[in-house]
């Protein structure tokens, strides 16, 4: 009897030991200034990757390359607006399949540092906040505003329970979760808001998960960004005084691991400003110094990716980011290996064992050559097709959100109330064009209004002449106090100083029309051969090319450019209905657009659709073409730009 009891006790102790060994844990060790993973001292070397900027078919390739670089973790943002485009309508499928991405990372052997917002910045439209929040015009984003809090609570009530099974202690890859993002750089400084988020995250994720904040490496940022109950980390790039940067973290966290949550491998670009470049040597040197201190580090970005469609953000004073989010990162926009990748890998080798074996190679590219383009309809000609919901009439112009449209283009129409026999100023006296407006009178291009840049164009015409204004949303501000960024004509226009009334407006669903191939070809006219330098109303063009199915390994990635379009070159491009994004080589620096192979076909002709907003490139058959090439050009010539937009590596306090 006693032997049986003793045997049962021994068996019970063994089983208890096994269960204790099997319980994964991740925590902050304040006594020894480190993280603990499963009871052991742990240091992460992580890299940022944005699944929303990379097609799903390439997730595994990019993650494998990050793993083979020696990283043991990745850091990801979750853009709220990417998953809840309309209030209460959620999308976690296809390229938005967040859970599939997390499983892939775990299968490859990468831990995950999760940054679910609700605000993420990320040079992403409105910092990841959904535009429908602006239906309350006076909403105070990132604050205790009751309407904002209600929306955040509902979203996090959807998202965080999805994430809980993927926490490390629950058998998943997520070791820590950020609450908000760089809040110390936002004017509101609302501690009640941060306390509310802390309670909200704890209620959904439990008390074991490590919650943290990230702010610039200065006391002025940490003052409003850090709060009790959340582990404070900092971010800084090459050229920084590393000792001083971590001293700022130590002010908020006297004990615990040193963490640089964003060590910048490159920097963001803006249309009209030179391409940002940070040398591999500078990155490698600073990274080695950080690792020599025993600190944890996340490289932002390890791969930047692409702002397909309309997802790019903007900074203030208003400057939109381009389609490419290459970021001069160790992996290029297309996932190509770079000198910086191998320089970083050599540094990491000095501080931890890295995986054996070959690094997955750069994805091959193919030059499909020139594709002739034919003129289709102008936007005005195709209005009935483009505006499924029909016209909206109003005394004064309405914004995008008042018209229930978040992205793209809205078409405004009015008539001249009096004769303008001599040039008469059409103006936006309150700088209310957000962001660019293409003006035509009776089908003749009259000029461009542009936010902060051009608030007046001169028009001529008789009373009753039709004035068409195509207004483009170029991306919402993603950083600072101006993220309440309304789009469209957000204030009244004047003609000769008189306020214009009597507007007809059309929401445009261009993506769906292009996807269904509903646009028609117009018969050629004399206007199709314009004089050099003459602008034309926004117009669609179309071409197609065939990829032979008998050639091995095709289709492959490529880049598209417009080498012979001799006009203003500014617009949007789709391939097989997939919105690649904006091209604007005349403003620069980006010249080529990345075309991932998965949108191409060998089974049918590949359709190329271009919406050219300013020029008339088809003055000759030789000029009317686009071209596919193997070489990206992201550092083309730019217009002079005297304004500073987000100084490199600096998180300005915008109080």
VEXDREN-2710 file (C-alpha; in Angstrom, 1 decimal):
% VEXDREN-2710
k/r/px/py/pz
1/UNK/0.0/0.0/0.0
2/UNK/2.7/2.5/0.9
3/UNK/4.8/1.4/-2.1
4/UNK/1.8/2.1/-4.3
5/UNK/1.3/5.5/-2.8
6/UNK/5.0/6.3/-3.1
7/UNK/5.0/5.2/-6.8
8/UNK/1.9/7.4/-7.4
9/UNK/3.6/10.3/-5.8
10/UNK/6.8/9.9/-7.8
11/UNK/4.7/9.6/-11.0
12/UNK/2.8/12.7/-10.1
13/UNK/6.0/14.6/-9.5
14/UNK/7.4/13.5/-12.8
15/UNK/4.2/14.5/-14.6
16/UNK/4.2/17.9/-12.8
17/UNK/7.8/18.5/-13.9
18/UNK/6.9/17.7/-17.5
19/UNK/3.9/20.0/-17.4
20/UNK/6.1/22.8/-15.9
21/UNK/8.8/22.2/-18.5
22/UNK/6.1/22.3/-21.3
23/UNK/4.6/25.6/-20.2
24/UNK/6.2/28.4/-22.4
25/UNK/6.8/31.8/-20.8
26/UNK/8.1/35.2/-21.8
27/UNK/8.7/38.0/-19.3
28/UNK/10.7/41.0/-18.3
29/UNK/13.5/40.3/-15.7
30/UNK/13.9/43.6/-13.9
31/UNK/16.6/42.2/-11.6
32/UNK/18.9/41.0/-14.3
33/UNK/18.0/43.7/-17.0
34/UNK/16.9/41.2/-19.6
35/UNK/14.0/39.2/-21.1
36/UNK/13.4/35.7/-20.0
37/UNK/12.1/33.1/-22.4
38/UNK/11.2/29.8/-20.9
39/UNK/13.2/30.8/-17.8
40/UNK/16.4/31.5/-19.8
41/UNK/18.0/34.8/-20.6
42/UNK/16.9/35.9/-24.0
43/UNK/17.8/38.7/-26.4
44/UNK/15.9/39.3/-29.7
45/UNK/17.4/40.5/-33.0
46/UNK/14.3/41.3/-35.0
47/UNK/13.3/42.9/-38.3
48/UNK/10.2/44.8/-39.4
49/UNK/8.1/43.4/-42.2
50/UNK/4.6/44.6/-43.2
51/UNK/2.5/41.8/-44.6
52/UNK/0.1/44.4/-46.0
53/UNK/2.8/45.6/-48.3
54/UNK/3.8/42.2/-49.6
55/UNK/1.6/39.8/-51.7
56/UNK/0.8/36.6/-49.8
57/UNK/2.5/34.4/-52.3
58/UNK/5.8/36.0/-51.2
59/UNK/5.4/35.9/-47.5
60/UNK/7.3/32.7/-47.1
61/UNK/10.2/33.8/-49.3
62/UNK/10.6/37.1/-47.4
63/UNK/10.4/35.4/-43.9
64/UNK/12.9/32.7/-44.9
65/UNK/15.4/35.4/-46.0
66/UNK/14.9/37.2/-42.7
67/UNK/15.5/33.9/-40.8
68/UNK/18.6/33.1/-42.8
69/UNK/20.0/36.6/-42.0
70/UNK/20.2/35.5/-38.4
71/UNK/17.0/37.2/-37.1
72/UNK/15.1/35.3/-34.4
73/UNK/12.1/37.5/-34.5
74/UNK/10.0/39.8/-36.7
75/UNK/8.0/42.9/-35.9
76/UNK/4.7/43.6/-37.6
77/UNK/2.1/46.3/-37.6
78/UNK/-1.6/45.6/-38.0
79/UNK/-3.3/48.3/-40.1
80/UNK/-6.9/48.7/-38.7
81/UNK/-8.1/50.2/-42.0
82/UNK/-6.7/47.3/-44.0
83/UNK/-9.0/44.9/-42.1
84/UNK/-12.1/47.0/-41.4
85/UNK/-12.6/49.1/-44.5
86/UNK/-16.1/49.9/-43.5
87/UNK/-17.4/50.0/-40.0
88/UNK/-18.3/46.5/-38.9
89/UNK/-17.1/44.8/-42.1
90/UNK/-14.0/42.8/-41.5
91/UNK/-11.6/41.2/-44.0
92/UNK/-8.9/38.7/-43.0
93/UNK/-8.7/36.7/-46.2
94/UNK/-6.2/36.5/-49.0
95/UNK/-3.4/39.1/-48.7
96/UNK/-5.1/40.1/-45.4
97/UNK/-4.9/36.6/-43.8
98/UNK/-3.0/37.7/-40.7
99/UNK/-3.3/34.3/-39.0
100/UNK/-1.7/32.6/-41.9
101/UNK/1.1/35.0/-41.8
102/UNK/1.7/34.4/-38.0
103/UNK/1.6/30.6/-38.6
104/UNK/4.2/30.9/-41.4
105/UNK/6.5/32.9/-39.2
106/UNK/6.2/30.3/-36.4
107/UNK/6.8/27.4/-38.8
108/UNK/10.0/29.1/-40.1
109/UNK/11.2/29.6/-36.5
110/UNK/10.6/33.3/-36.0
111/UNK/9.1/34.9/-33.0
112/UNK/6.7/37.9/-33.4
113/UNK/6.6/41.3/-31.8
114/UNK/3.1/42.6/-32.5
115/UNK/2.1/46.2/-33.0
116/UNK/-1.6/46.3/-33.4
117/UNK/-2.2/50.0/-32.9
118/UNK/-4.9/51.2/-33.0
119/UNK/-2.6/53.8/-34.5
120/UNK/0.5/52.5/-36.3
121/UNK/1.9/55.5/-38.4
122/UNK/4.0/53.2/-40.7
123/UNK/3.8/55.7/-43.6
124/UNK/0.4/54.1/-44.2
125/UNK/-2.8/56.0/-45.0
126/UNK/-4.0/57.8/-41.9
127/UNK/-1.5/55.8/-39.8
128/UNK/-3.7/52.8/-40.1
129/UNK/-6.8/54.5/-38.7
130/UNK/-9.9/53.9/-40.9
131/UNK/-11.2/57.0/-42.8
132/UNK/-14.8/56.3/-41.7
133/UNK/-13.8/57.6/-38.2
134/UNK/-14.0/61.0/-39.8
135/UNK/-17.8/60.7/-40.2
136/UNK/-17.7/62.5/-36.9
137/UNK/-16.1/65.7/-38.2
138/UNK/-14.8/66.9/-34.8
139/UNK/-13.5/63.6/-33.6
140/UNK/-10.2/63.8/-31.6
141/UNK/-8.3/60.8/-32.8
142/UNK/-5.9/59.0/-30.4
143/UNK/-7.7/60.4/-27.3
144/UNK/-10.4/59.7/-24.8
145/UNK/-13.0/61.1/-27.3
146/UNK/-16.0/58.8/-26.6
147/UNK/-16.7/58.1/-30.2
148/UNK/-13.1/57.2/-30.9
149/UNK/-12.9/55.0/-27.8
150/UNK/-16.1/53.2/-28.8
151/UNK/-14.7/52.4/-32.2
152/UNK/-11.3/51.3/-30.8
153/UNK/-13.0/49.0/-28.2
154/UNK/-15.1/47.3/-30.9
155/UNK/-12.1/46.8/-33.2
156/UNK/-9.8/45.5/-30.5
157/UNK/-12.7/43.3/-29.3
158/UNK/-12.5/41.7/-32.7
159/UNK/-8.8/41.6/-33.2
160/UNK/-7.2/40.8/-29.8
161/UNK/-9.2/37.6/-29.2
162/UNK/-8.0/36.4/-32.6
163/UNK/-4.4/37.1/-31.5
164/UNK/-4.6/35.5/-28.0
165/UNK/-4.1/31.9/-29.2
166/UNK/-0.9/33.1/-30.9
167/UNK/0.7/34.5/-27.7
168/UNK/3.9/32.7/-26.8
169/UNK/2.5/31.4/-23.5
170/UNK/-0.4/29.9/-25.4
171/UNK/1.9/28.1/-27.8
172/UNK/2.1/30.8/-30.5
173/UNK/5.0/33.0/-31.7
174/UNK/4.0/36.4/-30.2
175/UNK/6.3/37.4/-27.4
176/UNK/5.2/41.0/-26.8
177/UNK/2.5/43.4/-27.9
178/UNK/2.8/47.2/-28.3
179/UNK/0.1/49.4/-27.0
180/UNK/-0.5/52.5/-29.3
181/UNK/2.6/53.8/-31.2
182/UNK/5.0/56.7/-30.5
183/UNK/2.3/58.4/-28.5
184/UNK/4.9/60.8/-27.1
185/UNK/5.1/62.5/-30.5
186/UNK/1.3/63.3/-30.6
187/UNK/-0.1/66.5/-29.2
188/UNK/-3.0/65.0/-27.2
189/UNK/-0.8/63.6/-24.3
190/UNK/-4.0/61.9/-22.9
191/UNK/-2.9/59.6/-20.0
192/UNK/-6.5/58.5/-19.5
193/UNK/-6.5/57.2/-23.1
194/UNK/-3.3/55.2/-22.5
195/UNK/-4.7/53.8/-19.3
196/UNK/-7.9/52.8/-21.1
197/UNK/-5.9/51.0/-23.8
198/UNK/-3.8/49.2/-21.1
199/UNK/-6.9/47.9/-19.4
200/UNK/-8.4/47.0/-22.8
201/UNK/-5.3/45.0/-23.9
202/UNK/-5.1/43.2/-20.6
203/UNK/-8.7/42.3/-20.6
204/UNK/-8.4/40.5/-23.9
205/UNK/-4.8/39.2/-23.7
206/UNK/-4.4/38.5/-20.0
207/UNK/-1.8/39.5/-17.4
208/UNK/1.1/37.3/-18.6
209/UNK/1.8/39.0/-22.0
210/UNK/4.5/41.6/-22.1
211/UNK/2.9/44.9/-23.2
212/UNK/5.2/47.7/-24.2
213/UNK/5.4/51.3/-25.7
214/UNK/7.8/52.7/-28.3
215/UNK/8.9/56.4/-28.4
216/UNK/11.7/58.5/-29.7
217/UNK/14.9/58.3/-27.6
218/UNK/14.4/61.6/-25.7
219/UNK/12.7/62.5/-22.4
220/UNK/10.3/64.8/-24.2
221/UNK/8.9/61.8/-26.1
222/UNK/8.8/59.5/-23.1
223/UNK/7.0/62.0/-21.0
224/UNK/3.7/61.4/-22.8
225/UNK/4.5/58.1/-24.4
226/UNK/5.3/55.9/-21.4
227/UNK/2.9/54.9/-18.7
228/UNK/3.0/52.6/-15.7
229/UNK/2.2/49.0/-16.6
230/UNK/3.7/49.2/-20.1
231/UNK/7.4/48.5/-20.7
232/UNK/8.9/51.6/-22.3
233/UNK/11.3/51.1/-25.3
234/UNK/12.9/53.7/-27.6
235/UNK/13.8/54.0/-31.2
236/UNK/16.8/55.6/-33.0
237/UNK/18.9/55.1/-36.1
238/UNK/22.5/55.3/-37.2
239/UNK/24.4/58.5/-36.2
240/UNK/22.6/58.5/-32.8
241/UNK/24.5/58.7/-29.5
242/UNK/23.6/55.1/-28.4
243/UNK/24.6/55.7/-24.8
244/UNK/22.4/58.8/-24.6
245/UNK/19.5/57.1/-26.3
246/UNK/19.5/54.2/-23.9
247/UNK/19.9/56.6/-21.0
248/UNK/16.6/58.1/-22.0
249/UNK/15.0/54.6/-21.8
250/UNK/16.6/54.1/-18.4
251/UNK/14.9/57.3/-17.2
252/UNK/11.6/55.6/-17.8
253/UNK/12.8/52.0/-17.1
254/UNK/15.6/52.0/-14.5
255/UNK/15.7/48.2/-14.8
256/UNK/14.9/45.7/-17.5
257/UNK/16.2/45.0/-21.0
258/UNK/17.6/47.7/-23.3
259/UNK/15.4/47.8/-26.4
260/UNK/15.6/49.8/-29.6
261/UNK/12.2/49.0/-31.2
262/UNK/13.1/50.8/-34.4
263/UNK/16.7/50.9/-35.5
264/UNK/16.5/52.5/-39.0
265/UNK/18.2/50.7/-41.8
266/UNK/17.0/53.4/-44.3
267/UNK/14.3/56.1/-44.4
268/UNK/11.0/57.0/-46.1
269/UNK/10.6/58.9/-49.4
270/UNK/8.3/61.6/-50.6
271/UNK/7.3/62.6/-54.1
272/UNK/9.5/65.4/-55.2
273/UNK/12.3/64.7/-52.7
274/UNK/15.5/62.7/-53.3
275/UNK/15.5/59.0/-52.5
276/UNK/16.7/58.3/-49.0
277/UNK/19.9/56.2/-48.8
278/UNK/21.7/55.0/-45.7
279/UNK/25.0/53.3/-46.2
280/UNK/25.5/49.6/-45.2
281/UNK/28.6/50.5/-43.3
282/UNK/26.8/53.0/-41.1
283/UNK/24.0/50.6/-40.4
284/UNK/26.4/47.7/-39.6
285/UNK/28.6/49.8/-37.3
286/UNK/25.7/51.1/-35.2
287/UNK/24.1/47.7/-35.1
288/UNK/27.2/46.1/-33.8
289/UNK/27.5/48.8/-31.1
290/UNK/23.9/48.2/-30.0
291/UNK/24.4/44.4/-29.8
292/UNK/27.7/44.8/-28.0
293/UNK/25.8/46.5/-25.2
294/UNK/23.6/43.4/-24.9
295/UNK/20.5/45.3/-26.1
296/UNK/17.5/44.0/-28.0
297/UNK/17.0/45.5/-31.4
298/UNK/14.5/45.6/-34.2
299/UNK/15.6/46.7/-37.6
300/UNK/13.1/49.0/-39.2
301/UNK/12.6/48.1/-42.0
302/UNK/14.2/44.8/-42.9
303/UNK/12.0/44.7/-46.0
304/UNK/9.7/47.7/-46.9
305/UNK/7.5/46.4/-49.7
306/UNK/5.0/48.4/-51.8
307/UNK/2.1/50.7/-51.2
308/UNK/-0.1/49.0/-53.8
309/UNK/-3.4/50.8/-54.7
310/UNK/-4.0/53.8/-52.5
311/UNK/-2.4/52.8/-49.2
312/UNK/0.5/55.3/-49.1
313/UNK/0.4/57.9/-46.4
314/UNK/1.7/61.5/-46.3
315/UNK/3.5/63.9/-44.0
316/UNK/2.9/67.5/-43.0
317/UNK/3.4/70.1/-44.5
318/UNK/1.6/67.9/-47.0
319/UNK/3.9/65.6/-48.9
320/UNK/2.7/62.2/-50.1
321/UNK/4.8/59.1/-50.0
322/UNK/5.4/57.2/-53.3
323/UNK/4.2/53.8/-54.3
324/UNK/7.4/52.1/-53.4
325/UNK/8.2/51.6/-49.7
326/UNK/11.6/50.2/-50.5
327/UNK/13.1/52.2/-47.5
328/UNK/16.7/51.3/-48.7
329/UNK/16.1/48.2/-46.6
330/UNK/18.3/45.1/-46.5
331/UNK/15.7/43.3/-48.7
332/UNK/14.5/45.5/-51.6
333/UNK/10.9/46.2/-52.4
334/UNK/10.9/43.1/-54.5
335/UNK/12.6/41.0/-51.8
336/UNK/16.1/41.1/-53.5
337/UNK/19.2/40.5/-51.5
338/UNK/21.4/43.5/-51.1
339/UNK/24.9/44.4/-49.8
340/UNK/23.2/45.7/-46.7
341/UNK/21.6/42.3/-46.1
342/UNK/24.9/40.6/-46.0
343/UNK/26.6/43.3/-44.0
344/UNK/23.9/42.9/-41.3
345/UNK/24.2/39.1/-41.5
346/UNK/27.9/39.4/-40.8
347/UNK/27.3/41.6/-37.7
348/UNK/24.7/39.2/-36.3
349/UNK/27.1/36.3/-36.8
350/UNK/29.3/38.0/-34.2
351/UNK/26.7/37.8/-31.5
352/UNK/24.6/34.6/-32.1
353/UNK/24.7/31.5/-34.2
354/UNK/22.8/31.9/-37.4
355/UNK/21.2/29.2/-39.5
356/UNK/23.3/27.0/-41.7
357/UNK/22.7/26.6/-45.4
358/UNK/22.1/28.8/-48.4
359/UNK/20.1/32.0/-48.3
360/UNK/17.1/31.9/-50.7
361/UNK/18.1/33.7/-53.9
362/UNK/16.9/37.0/-55.3
363/UNK/13.7/36.4/-57.3
364/UNK/14.4/36.4/-61.1
365/UNK/13.0/39.3/-63.2
366/UNK/11.9/39.4/-66.8
367/UNK/11.7/42.2/-69.3
368/UNK/8.5/41.7/-71.3
369/UNK/9.4/44.7/-73.5
370/UNK/7.2/47.5/-74.9
371/UNK/3.4/47.4/-74.9
372/UNK/1.5/49.7/-77.3
373/UNK/-1.3/51.7/-75.7
374/UNK/-4.5/53.0/-77.1
375/UNK/-6.6/55.9/-75.9
376/UNK/-9.9/55.0/-74.2
377/UNK/-12.4/57.4/-72.8
378/UNK/-11.8/60.4/-70.7
379/UNK/-13.0/60.3/-67.1
380/UNK/-15.8/62.7/-68.1
381/UNK/-16.8/60.5/-71.0
382/UNK/-17.0/57.4/-68.8
383/UNK/-18.7/59.1/-65.9
384/UNK/-21.9/56.9/-66.0
385/UNK/-19.8/53.7/-65.9
386/UNK/-17.4/55.0/-63.3
387/UNK/-20.1/56.3/-60.9
388/UNK/-22.3/53.3/-60.0
389/UNK/-24.2/55.3/-57.3
390/UNK/-25.0/58.2/-59.6
391/UNK/-24.8/61.9/-59.0
392/UNK/-25.2/63.8/-55.8
393/UNK/-26.3/67.4/-55.9
394/UNK/-25.5/70.0/-53.3
395/UNK/-25.3/73.8/-52.8
396/UNK/-21.7/73.4/-51.7
397/UNK/-19.1/70.7/-52.5
398/UNK/-19.0/67.7/-50.2
399/UNK/-15.9/65.8/-49.0
400/UNK/-15.0/62.2/-49.9
401/UNK/-16.5/60.9/-46.6
402/UNK/-19.7/62.8/-47.0
403/UNK/-20.0/61.0/-50.3
404/UNK/-19.1/57.7/-48.6
405/UNK/-15.9/57.2/-50.4
406/UNK/-12.5/56.6/-48.8
407/UNK/-9.9/56.4/-51.5
408/UNK/-9.2/57.3/-55.1
409/UNK/-11.0/60.0/-57.1
410/UNK/-14.2/62.1/-56.9
411/UNK/-15.6/64.0/-59.8
412/UNK/-17.1/67.5/-59.2
413/UNK/-19.1/69.4/-61.7
414/UNK/-20.5/73.0/-61.8
415/UNK/-21.3/75.6/-64.4
416/UNK/-19.8/79.1/-64.8
417/UNK/-22.3/81.5/-63.2
418/UNK/-21.2/84.4/-65.5
419/UNK/-19.1/85.1/-68.6
420/UNK/-15.4/84.8/-68.1
421/UNK/-14.3/86.2/-71.4
422/UNK/-10.9/87.1/-69.9
423/UNK/-8.9/84.8/-67.6
424/UNK/-10.8/84.7/-64.3
425/UNK/-9.3/83.2/-61.1
426/UNK/-10.8/79.9/-59.9
427/UNK/-9.5/79.7/-56.4
428/UNK/-9.5/77.7/-53.2
429/UNK/-8.9/80.6/-50.8
430/UNK/-8.8/78.3/-47.7
431/UNK/-6.5/75.8/-49.3
432/UNK/-9.3/73.3/-49.4
433/UNK/-8.2/71.1/-52.3
434/UNK/-7.2/67.8/-50.7
435/UNK/-5.1/66.9/-52.5
436/UNK/-4.9/67.6/-56.3
437/UNK/-7.6/68.8/-58.6
438/UNK/-7.6/68.6/-62.4
439/UNK/-9.8/71.3/-63.9
440/UNK/-11.4/71.3/-67.4
441/UNK/-13.9/73.8/-69.0
442/UNK/-16.1/72.4/-71.7
443/UNK/-13.7/69.5/-72.1
444/UNK/-10.6/71.6/-72.4
445/UNK/-7.9/71.2/-69.7
446/UNK/-7.6/74.5/-67.7
447/UNK/-5.1/73.7/-65.0
448/UNK/-4.3/72.0/-61.7
449/UNK/-5.0/73.0/-58.1
450/UNK/-2.7/71.4/-55.6
451/UNK/-2.8/71.4/-51.8
452/UNK/-0.4/74.0/-50.3
453/UNK/1.2/74.6/-53.7
454/UNK/-1.4/76.0/-56.2
455/UNK/-4.6/77.5/-54.9
456/UNK/-5.7/79.4/-58.1
457/UNK/-6.0/78.6/-61.8
458/UNK/-7.4/81.0/-64.4
459/UNK/-10.4/79.9/-66.5
460/UNK/-12.3/81.3/-69.5
461/UNK/-15.7/80.5/-70.8
462/UNK/-19.3/81.7/-71.2
463/UNK/-21.9/81.6/-68.5
464/UNK/-23.2/78.1/-68.4
465/UNK/-20.0/76.5/-69.5
466/UNK/-19.4/73.1/-67.8
467/UNK/-16.5/73.0/-65.3
468/UNK/-15.3/69.5/-64.4
469/UNK/-12.9/69.0/-61.5
470/UNK/-11.4/65.6/-60.8
471/UNK/-10.1/65.6/-57.2
472/UNK/-7.6/63.0/-56.2
473/UNK/-6.9/61.7/-52.7
474/UNK/-3.1/61.3/-52.7
475/UNK/-2.9/59.6/-49.3
476/UNK/-3.9/60.8/-45.8
477/UNK/-1.4/62.2/-43.4
478/UNK/-0.1/59.5/-41.2
479/UNK/1.9/61.4/-38.5
480/UNK/1.3/64.3/-36.2
481/UNK/-1.7/66.4/-35.3
482/UNK/-3.1/66.6/-38.8
483/UNK/-4.1/62.9/-39.2
484/UNK/-7.7/64.1/-39.2
485/UNK/-7.2/64.5/-43.0
486/UNK/-10.4/65.1/-44.9
487/UNK/-10.3/64.6/-48.7
488/UNK/-11.9/66.2/-51.7
489/UNK/-13.0/69.8/-51.8
490/UNK/-13.1/70.4/-48.1
491/UNK/-13.9/74.1/-48.4
492/UNK/-15.7/76.3/-51.0
493/UNK/-14.1/77.4/-54.2
494/UNK/-14.5/80.9/-55.6
495/UNK/-14.7/82.3/-59.1
496/UNK/-13.5/85.9/-59.4
497/UNK/-13.8/86.1/-55.6
498/UNK/-17.5/84.9/-55.6
499/UNK/-18.3/81.6/-53.8
500/UNK/-19.5/78.9/-56.2
501/UNK/-22.7/77.1/-55.5
502/UNK/-24.7/74.4/-57.3
503/UNK/-22.4/71.3/-57.4
504/UNK/-23.0/67.9/-58.9
505/UNK/-20.7/65.2/-57.5
506/UNK/-19.9/61.6/-58.5
507/UNK/-18.2/59.0/-56.4
508/UNK/-15.9/57.0/-58.7
509/UNK/-15.3/53.3/-58.4
510/UNK/-12.5/53.2/-61.0
511/UNK/-11.0/50.0/-59.7
512/UNK/-14.1/48.0/-60.2
513/UNK/-14.7/49.4/-63.7
514/UNK/-11.1/48.6/-64.7
515/UNK/-11.3/45.2/-63.2
516/UNK/-14.4/44.4/-65.2
517/UNK/-12.9/45.9/-68.4
518/UNK/-15.8/48.2/-69.0
519/UNK/-14.0/51.2/-70.5
520/UNK/-14.4/51.7/-74.3
521/UNK/-12.0/52.9/-77.0
522/UNK/-12.9/56.3/-78.5
523/UNK/-12.4/56.8/-82.2
524/UNK/-9.2/58.9/-82.9
525/UNK/-9.8/62.6/-83.3
526/UNK/-7.6/65.6/-84.0
527/UNK/-7.3/66.1/-80.3
528/UNK/-5.4/62.9/-80.0
529/UNK/-2.4/64.6/-81.6
530/UNK/-1.9/67.6/-79.3
531/UNK/0.8/70.2/-79.5
532/UNK/3.9/69.6/-77.3
533/UNK/3.3/70.9/-73.8
534/UNK/-0.5/71.0/-74.1
535/UNK/-2.2/69.2/-71.2
536/UNK/-5.4/67.2/-71.6
537/UNK/-8.3/66.1/-69.3
538/UNK/-7.7/62.9/-67.3
539/UNK/-7.9/60.0/-69.8
540/UNK/-7.7/56.2/-69.7
541/UNK/-5.3/54.2/-72.0
542/UNK/-5.1/50.5/-72.5
543/UNK/-2.8/47.9/-74.0
544/UNK/-2.1/44.2/-73.6
545/UNK/0.8/41.7/-74.0
546/UNK/1.1/38.0/-74.1
547/UNK/3.5/35.9/-72.1
548/UNK/4.2/32.6/-74.0
549/UNK/3.3/29.6/-71.9
550/UNK/6.1/27.6/-73.5
551/UNK/8.9/29.4/-71.8
552/UNK/10.0/27.8/-68.5
553/UNK/9.6/29.7/-65.2
554/UNK/7.4/32.5/-66.6
555/UNK/5.7/34.6/-65.5
556/UNK/8.4/36.4/-63.4
557/UNK/8.5/39.7/-61.5
558/UNK/9.1/42.8/-63.5
559/UNK/9.0/46.6/-63.4
560/UNK/6.9/48.9/-65.5
561/UNK/7.9/52.3/-66.8
562/UNK/6.8/54.9/-69.4
563/UNK/10.0/55.9/-71.2
564/UNK/8.3/57.6/-74.1
565/UNK/5.3/59.3/-72.5
566/UNK/6.5/62.8/-73.1
567/UNK/4.0/64.8/-71.0
568/UNK/3.5/65.4/-67.3
569/UNK/3.4/61.6/-66.6
570/UNK/1.2/61.4/-63.5
571/UNK/-1.5/58.9/-62.8
572/UNK/-2.5/55.4/-61.8
573/UNK/-1.8/52.0/-63.4
574/UNK/-3.5/48.6/-63.3
575/UNK/-2.4/45.3/-64.6
576/UNK/-5.2/42.7/-65.0
577/UNK/-7.3/44.8/-62.7
578/UNK/-4.7/44.9/-60.0
579/UNK/-3.9/48.4/-58.9
580/UNK/-0.1/48.8/-58.8
581/UNK/-0.3/52.4/-57.5
582/UNK/0.7/55.9/-58.6
583/UNK/3.4/56.7/-61.1
584/UNK/4.9/60.2/-61.2
585/UNK/8.4/60.1/-62.7
586/UNK/8.4/63.8/-63.6
587/UNK/8.2/64.6/-59.9
588/UNK/10.4/61.7/-58.8
589/UNK/12.2/60.0/-57.3
590/UNK/10.4/56.8/-58.2
591/UNK/10.4/56.0/-61.9
592/UNK/9.5/52.3/-62.1
593/UNK/6.7/50.4/-60.4
594/UNK/7.1/46.9/-59.1
595/UNK/5.0/44.2/-60.8
596/UNK/4.8/40.9/-58.9
597/UNK/4.6/37.8/-61.0
598/UNK/1.4/36.5/-59.4
599/UNK/-0.8/39.1/-61.1
600/UNK/0.5/38.1/-64.6
601/UNK/-0.9/35.3/-66.7
602/UNK/0.4/32.9/-69.4
603/UNK/-3.1/31.6/-70.1
604/UNK/-4.6/34.9/-71.4
605/UNK/-3.4/38.4/-72.6
606/UNK/-2.3/40.7/-69.8
607/UNK/-4.3/43.9/-69.8
608/UNK/-2.5/47.2/-68.9
609/UNK/-4.7/50.2/-68.0
610/UNK/-3.4/53.6/-67.3
611/UNK/-5.2/56.7/-66.0
612/UNK/-3.1/59.6/-67.1
613/UNK/-4.2/62.7/-65.2
614/UNK/-2.4/65.5/-67.0
615/UNK/-0.7/64.6/-70.3
616/UNK/-1.6/63.2/-73.7
617/UNK/1.2/60.8/-74.3
618/UNK/-0.2/59.4/-77.6
619/UNK/1.0/62.1/-80.0
620/UNK/2.6/59.3/-82.0
621/UNK/2.4/55.4/-82.0
622/UNK/6.0/55.3/-80.9
623/UNK/5.3/57.5/-77.9
624/UNK/2.2/55.6/-76.9
625/UNK/3.6/52.7/-75.0
626/UNK/4.7/51.4/-71.6
627/UNK/7.7/49.2/-71.1
628/UNK/8.5/46.3/-68.8
629/UNK/12.1/46.1/-67.6
630/UNK/14.2/44.1/-65.1
631/UNK/15.8/47.1/-63.4
632/UNK/14.1/49.2/-60.7
633/UNK/14.7/53.0/-60.7
634/UNK/13.8/54.6/-57.3
635/UNK/16.4/57.4/-57.3
636/UNK/15.4/59.4/-60.4
637/UNK/15.6/63.1/-60.7
638/UNK/13.3/65.1/-58.5
639/UNK/11.8/68.6/-58.4
640/UNK/13.5/71.0/-56.0
641/UNK/12.1/70.7/-52.6
642/UNK/13.1/73.1/-49.9
643/UNK/10.8/71.8/-47.2
644/UNK/11.9/69.2/-44.7
645/UNK/9.4/66.3/-44.3
646/UNK/10.2/64.0/-41.4
647/UNK/14.0/64.6/-40.9
648/UNK/15.9/61.4/-41.1
649/UNK/15.7/59.3/-37.9
650/UNK/13.9/62.1/-36.0
651/UNK/10.5/61.7/-34.3
652/UNK/9.7/65.3/-33.9
653/UNK/7.5/66.2/-31.0
654/UNK/4.6/68.0/-32.7
655/UNK/3.0/69.6/-29.6
END
